[in-house]
Amino acid sequence: MRIGIRCDVGPLRGVGHVMRSLALAEELKGRGAEVVFVCDSHTVPWANDQILARDIPVEPAVWTPDEHVELFGRLGLDAVVFDSYDLGGDVFTAVRATGLPTVAIVDGDLRGAEADVFVDQNLGSELDEPELPKGAIRLAGLDYVLLRDEVLSLRPAAPPVPRADGVPRVFAFFGGTDAFGAGPHVVAALAATGVPFEATVVAPGEDLADAINAVELGADQHVEVIGPTSQLAKAVVASDLAVSASGTSTWELLCLGATAGLVCVVDNQVMGYERAVATGAAVGIGVLSDLKVDPTSAAAVLRKLLTDPVERARVAAAGWKLVDGQGRVRVADALLHLIS
């Protein structure tokens, strides 16, 4: 059984599509399937290394309907999974018309896609009722969150109890590329809290690292800048507060029982950001465009989290209960049923 995964990736697009696609790939490989990625992962070497480290071959991305039909036929696929904002609806239509079983991972808007199964892993998506193509089904909500082995292996058996003393440890990351440059502005907001902290911040490029290091810190405030790492989950678990963009990484933080602070870095994250914050399972640090103008509001939120271990514990426990880590099992079941 051979399954193709066609996903977006790039310096501006980021690596979120690759990360959740890898989670499903790990589950499928564990069940004996062969998986091949179709994407331009070479444009983000760290993401490319993640795919190849799992012994998954990569085919360069193609773009037209005919190119997809030809490639999938040549690869001898038994099914294909799409996770793409960039492809036109005509690609999905052409592939599905060949009879190849198709799954589309989406975030709210179907974007004109056709598929046999749609997966929308976002909080509250089960309440939405998009019009589906004839014969299609939809798997929606946090029961279908796709999480990698790295995350699942570190999920605690019970809600963790955050430390009540010591200088708070902060871990901040904003996707594999931090395409919108959130890192320096979040560090500026942390500095504006005026309280001690020890932060580790992921900066995928030298310019971002320089900008973070240029932020003026107060007494007993320390920041270490690191490059992209394959040990994100371990860093999250070791932290007292994890700050991230409000994207696919949100669900990883909740599954791990982290105290999650979210930053809305781009418009298509607004719905997920608002829904996650409304549950109380994550804290809204703010919208990046606002942080760039004035970090004061974000600093007030961060100060509360840094100084109130009871609040951190409440947020962590609420998140842990929302995401059980079995989403990829449910999606793989649906895909394999589709093939059979």
C-alpha positions as CSV (number, residue, x, y, z in Angstrom):
1,M,0.0,0.0,0.0
2,R,1.5,3.3,-1.1
3,I,0.1,6.7,0.0
4,G,1.2,10.1,-1.3
5,I,1.1,13.3,0.7
6,R,1.0,16.5,-1.2
7,C,1.7,19.5,1.1
8,D,2.8,23.1,1.2
9,V,6.1,24.2,2.6
10,G,8.4,27.2,2.1
11,P,10.2,30.2,3.7
12,L,6.9,32.2,3.6
13,R,4.4,29.3,3.9
14,G,6.2,27.8,6.9
15,V,6.3,24.1,8.0
16,G,2.9,23.6,9.7
17,H,1.5,21.6,6.8
18,V,4.6,19.3,6.8
19,M,4.4,18.8,10.6
20,R,0.8,17.6,10.7
21,S,1.4,15.6,7.5
22,L,4.4,13.9,9.1
23,A,2.2,12.9,12.1
24,L,-0.2,11.1,9.8
25,A,2.7,9.6,7.9
26,E,4.2,8.2,11.1
27,E,0.8,6.5,11.9
28,L,0.5,5.1,8.3
29,K,4.0,3.8,8.3
30,G,3.4,2.1,11.6
31,R,0.6,0.2,10.0
32,G,2.8,-1.0,7.2
33,A,2.0,1.6,4.5
34,E,4.7,3.1,2.3
35,V,4.5,6.9,2.2
36,V,5.9,9.4,-0.3
37,F,5.9,13.2,0.1
38,V,5.3,15.5,-2.8
39,C,6.5,19.0,-1.9
40,D,9.4,21.5,-2.2
41,S,10.8,20.7,1.2
42,H,14.3,21.5,0.0
43,T,13.4,25.2,0.4
44,V,13.4,24.7,4.1
45,P,16.3,22.4,4.9
46,W,15.2,21.7,8.5
47,A,11.8,20.5,7.3
48,N,13.4,18.4,4.6
49,D,15.6,16.8,7.2
50,Q,12.6,15.9,9.3
51,I,11.0,14.1,6.4
52,L,14.1,12.2,5.3
53,A,14.9,11.2,8.9
54,R,11.7,9.1,8.8
55,D,12.9,7.3,5.7
56,I,10.2,9.0,3.6
57,P,11.1,9.8,0.0
58,V,10.3,13.2,-1.4
59,E,9.2,14.1,-5.0
60,P,9.4,17.7,-6.1
61,A,6.1,19.6,-6.1
62,V,4.0,19.8,-9.3
63,W,1.3,22.3,-9.9
64,T,-1.1,21.6,-12.7
65,P,-4.0,19.0,-12.7
66,D,-2.4,17.0,-15.5
67,E,1.0,16.9,-13.7
68,H,-0.6,15.6,-10.5
69,V,-2.6,12.9,-12.3
70,E,0.6,11.8,-14.2
71,L,2.8,11.8,-11.1
72,F,0.3,10.0,-8.9
73,G,-0.2,7.4,-11.6
74,R,3.6,6.9,-12.1
75,L,4.1,6.5,-8.3
76,G,1.4,3.8,-8.2
77,L,-0.4,5.5,-5.3
78,D,-3.4,3.8,-3.5
79,A,-4.5,7.1,-2.0
80,V,-3.4,10.7,-1.7
81,V,-3.5,13.2,1.2
82,F,-3.6,16.9,0.3
83,D,-2.6,19.6,2.8
84,S,-2.3,22.7,0.7
85,Y,-3.5,26.3,0.5
86,D,-1.6,26.9,-2.7
87,L,-3.2,24.4,-5.1
88,G,-6.3,25.3,-7.2
89,G,-9.5,23.4,-6.8
90,D,-9.1,22.0,-10.3
91,V,-6.2,19.9,-9.1
92,F,-8.3,18.2,-6.5
93,T,-11.2,17.7,-9.0
94,A,-8.9,16.1,-11.6
95,V,-7.3,13.7,-9.1
96,R,-10.6,12.6,-7.5
97,A,-12.0,12.1,-11.0
98,T,-9.4,9.3,-11.6
99,G,-10.9,7.3,-8.8
100,L,-7.9,7.7,-6.5
101,P,-9.1,7.9,-2.9
102,T,-8.4,11.4,-1.6
103,V,-8.2,13.1,1.8
104,A,-7.9,16.8,2.2
105,I,-6.6,18.4,5.4
106,V,-8.2,21.9,5.7
107,D,-8.6,24.8,8.1
108,G,-12.2,26.0,7.8
109,D,-12.5,27.1,4.2
110,L,-12.4,24.2,1.8
111,R,-10.9,26.5,-0.9
112,G,-12.7,24.8,-3.7
113,A,-11.2,21.4,-2.9
114,E,-12.8,18.1,-3.7
115,A,-12.0,15.0,-1.7
116,D,-13.6,11.9,-0.3
117,V,-12.7,12.8,3.2
118,F,-12.1,16.3,4.7
119,V,-10.1,16.6,7.9
120,D,-10.5,19.9,9.9
121,Q,-8.6,19.5,13.1
122,N,-9.4,22.9,14.5
123,L,-11.1,23.7,17.7
124,G,-14.9,24.2,17.2
125,S,-14.8,23.1,13.5
126,E,-17.3,20.4,14.3
127,L,-19.8,23.2,14.7
128,D,-19.3,24.5,11.1
129,E,-21.4,23.1,8.2
130,P,-19.5,23.7,4.9
131,E,-21.1,22.4,1.8
132,L,-19.3,19.2,0.8
133,P,-18.8,17.6,-2.6
134,K,-21.1,14.7,-3.4
135,G,-20.2,11.6,-1.5
136,A,-17.7,13.3,0.8
137,I,-17.5,13.0,4.6
138,R,-15.9,15.4,7.1
139,L,-13.9,14.7,10.3
140,A,-13.9,17.8,12.4
141,G,-12.7,19.0,15.8
142,L,-9.9,18.3,18.2
143,D,-10.6,14.6,18.1
144,Y,-8.8,14.6,14.8
145,V,-5.7,16.6,15.7
146,L,-2.6,15.1,14.0
147,L,0.4,14.9,16.3
148,R,3.9,13.5,15.8
149,D,5.6,10.8,17.8
150,E,7.9,13.4,19.4
151,V,4.8,15.0,21.0
152,L,2.9,11.8,21.8
153,S,5.8,10.2,23.6
154,L,6.0,13.2,26.0
155,R,2.3,13.6,26.7
156,P,1.9,13.2,30.5
157,A,-0.6,10.7,31.9
158,A,-2.2,13.4,34.0
159,P,-2.3,17.2,33.9
160,P,1.2,18.4,34.9
161,V,1.7,20.5,38.0
162,P,3.7,23.6,37.0
163,R,6.5,24.8,39.3
164,A,5.4,27.2,42.0
165,D,8.8,28.7,42.6
166,G,12.0,29.7,40.9
167,V,12.5,32.1,37.9
168,P,10.0,31.2,35.2
169,R,11.3,29.4,32.2
170,V,9.9,30.6,28.8
171,F,10.2,28.8,25.5
172,A,9.1,30.7,22.4
173,F,8.9,29.6,18.8
174,F,6.9,30.7,15.8
175,G,7.0,28.0,13.2
176,G,9.9,26.6,11.3
177,T,10.6,29.9,9.6
178,D,9.0,32.6,11.8
179,A,7.9,34.1,8.4
180,F,6.3,37.1,10.0
181,G,9.1,38.0,12.4
182,A,7.3,37.5,15.7
183,G,10.3,36.6,17.8
184,P,11.8,40.0,18.5
185,H,8.4,41.6,19.3
186,V,7.5,38.9,21.8
187,V,10.8,39.2,23.5
188,A,10.2,43.0,23.7
189,A,6.9,42.3,25.3
190,L,8.6,39.9,27.8
191,A,11.2,42.5,28.6
192,A,8.4,45.1,29.2
193,T,6.9,42.9,31.9
194,G,9.7,44.1,34.2
195,V,9.8,40.7,36.0
196,P,12.6,38.1,35.9
197,F,12.5,35.2,33.4
198,E,14.8,32.9,31.5
199,A,13.7,32.5,27.9
200,T,14.8,30.3,25.0
201,V,13.7,31.7,21.7
202,V,13.9,29.9,18.3
203,A,15.2,32.2,15.5
204,P,15.4,30.4,12.1
205,G,17.6,33.1,10.6
206,E,20.5,35.4,11.5
207,D,18.5,38.6,11.0
208,L,15.9,37.4,13.5
209,A,18.5,36.3,15.9
210,D,20.2,39.7,15.7
211,A,16.9,41.5,16.3
212,I,16.1,39.3,19.3
213,N,19.6,39.9,20.8
214,A,19.2,43.6,20.3
215,V,16.2,43.8,22.6
216,E,17.1,45.6,25.8
217,L,16.5,43.4,28.8
218,G,15.9,44.3,32.5
219,A,17.6,42.9,35.6
220,D,17.3,39.1,36.0
221,Q,15.9,38.8,32.5
222,H,17.8,36.4,30.2
223,V,17.3,35.3,26.6
224,E,19.0,32.5,24.8
225,V,18.5,32.4,21.0
226,I,18.7,29.0,19.2
227,G,18.1,27.8,15.7
228,P,15.4,25.4,14.5
229,T,15.4,22.2,16.6
230,S,13.9,18.8,16.4
231,Q,13.5,18.8,20.2
232,L,10.6,21.2,20.4
233,A,8.4,19.0,22.5
234,K,11.2,18.5,25.1
235,A,11.7,22.2,25.3
236,V,8.0,22.8,25.7
237,V,7.7,20.3,28.5
238,A,10.8,21.8,30.3
239,S,9.3,25.3,30.3
240,D,6.9,27.0,32.6
241,L,5.4,29.0,29.7
242,A,5.3,28.2,26.0
243,V,4.7,31.1,23.6
244,S,3.8,30.2,20.0
245,A,2.0,31.4,16.9
246,S,-1.6,30.4,16.9
247,G,-1.2,27.7,14.3
248,T,-0.9,23.9,14.2
249,S,1.6,24.1,17.1
250,T,-1.3,25.2,19.4
251,W,-2.6,21.6,19.5
252,E,0.8,20.2,20.3
253,L,1.1,22.6,23.3
254,L,-2.3,21.6,24.6
255,C,-1.6,17.8,24.3
256,L,1.6,18.3,26.2
257,G,-0.2,20.1,29.0
258,A,1.8,23.3,28.5
259,T,0.9,26.7,29.7
260,A,0.2,28.0,26.2
261,G,0.5,31.7,25.3
262,L,-0.6,32.4,21.7
263,V,0.2,35.1,19.3
264,C,-2.0,35.6,16.2
265,V,0.6,36.3,13.5
266,V,-1.6,36.2,10.4
267,D,-5.2,36.7,9.4
268,N,-6.0,33.0,8.7
269,Q,-5.2,32.3,12.4
270,V,-7.8,34.7,13.8
271,M,-10.6,32.1,14.1
272,G,-8.4,29.5,15.7
273,Y,-6.8,32.0,18.0
274,E,-10.1,33.4,19.2
275,R,-11.7,29.9,19.8
276,A,-8.6,28.6,21.7
277,V,-8.5,31.6,23.9
278,A,-12.2,31.5,24.6
279,T,-11.9,27.9,26.0
280,G,-9.5,29.1,28.7
281,A,-7.1,26.4,27.5
282,A,-4.7,29.0,26.1
283,V,-4.0,32.6,26.8
284,G,-4.1,35.3,24.1
285,I,-0.9,37.3,24.1
286,G,-2.2,39.5,21.3
287,V,-2.2,40.1,17.5
288,L,1.3,40.5,16.1
289,S,0.5,43.7,14.2
290,D,-0.5,45.3,17.6
291,L,2.6,44.0,19.3
292,K,4.7,45.7,16.7
293,V,3.1,49.1,17.5
294,D,2.9,48.8,21.3
295,P,3.8,45.8,23.4
296,T,2.1,47.2,26.6
297,S,-1.1,45.0,26.4
298,A,0.9,41.9,25.7
299,A,3.3,42.7,28.5
300,A,0.4,42.9,31.0
301,V,-0.8,39.4,29.9
302,L,2.7,38.0,30.1
303,R,3.4,39.5,33.5
304,K,0.3,37.7,34.9
305,L,1.5,34.4,33.5
306,L,5.1,34.9,34.7
307,T,4.1,35.8,38.3
308,D,1.0,33.6,38.9
309,P,1.8,29.8,39.0
310,V,-1.9,29.0,39.9
311,E,-3.0,30.6,36.7
312,R,-0.4,28.7,34.8
313,A,-1.6,25.4,36.3
314,R,-5.2,26.2,35.4
315,V,-4.3,26.9,31.8
316,A,-2.1,23.8,31.5
317,A,-4.8,21.5,32.9
318,A,-7.5,22.9,30.6
319,G,-5.4,22.3,27.5
320,W,-4.3,18.8,28.5
321,K,-8.0,17.8,28.7
322,L,-8.9,19.1,25.3
323,V,-6.4,17.1,23.1
324,D,-6.1,13.4,23.8
325,G,-3.4,12.7,21.1
326,Q,-5.5,10.0,19.3
327,G,-6.5,12.1,16.3
328,R,-4.1,10.6,13.8
329,V,-5.3,7.1,14.7
330,R,-8.9,8.2,13.8
331,V,-7.8,9.8,10.6
332,A,-5.7,6.8,9.5
333,D,-8.7,4.5,10.2
334,A,-10.8,6.6,7.9
335,L,-8.2,6.7,5.2
336,L,-7.6,3.0,5.3
337,H,-11.3,2.3,5.3
338,L,-11.6,4.5,2.2
339,I,-8.9,2.5,0.4
340,S,-10.5,-0.9,1.3
